Amino acid sequence: MNSIQFFDNAHGLESCLIALHKEAFGSLSWSAQDLCELVNRPHYHVAVCSCENFFSGFILYSRLFDEAEIITLAVKPTLQRRKIGTNLMKRVLEKLSKQEVQSVFLEVAENNLAALGLYHYFGFVEINKRTNYYKGNLSALCMKKSLLI
């Protein structure tokens, strides 16, 4: 059974989040130092999906006033395609909507078809492109979702 918990401060969770991010993104993962810094910044929050005694996925996001940004979404590779990312995104968007956030932004590598499918499913639309943004000269698609009804 998967459960999702929200944390306003990820102090004490860093090593688990770093390991999961590394496992999910491999050579494209962030450094431990960068991820530690991000998860403990003010206005940054983490939604963690856990199963039994381990983390199966997480979303790191920031929220300030009526805007939010999905910083990263990571799911354990052996558990991908089991709706963990979908459930995390659904819960985060529900929480942001209740907090009266109007717009949610994110960036995704243009070749990450699984993530693009997930984001399109939730109604994110492309608003810009950052050429050669990621390692390996991959471009990033900047996307936005309006939470206004």
Salt bridges, closest charged atoms under 4 A:
ASP8 OD1 - HIS45 ND1 2.83
GLU14 OE2 - HIS11 ND1 3.65
GLU23 OE1 - LYS76 NZ 3.05
GLU37 OE2 - ARG41 NH2 2.78
GLU107 OE2 - ARG130 NH1 2.99
GLU110 OE1 - LYS129 NZ 3.13
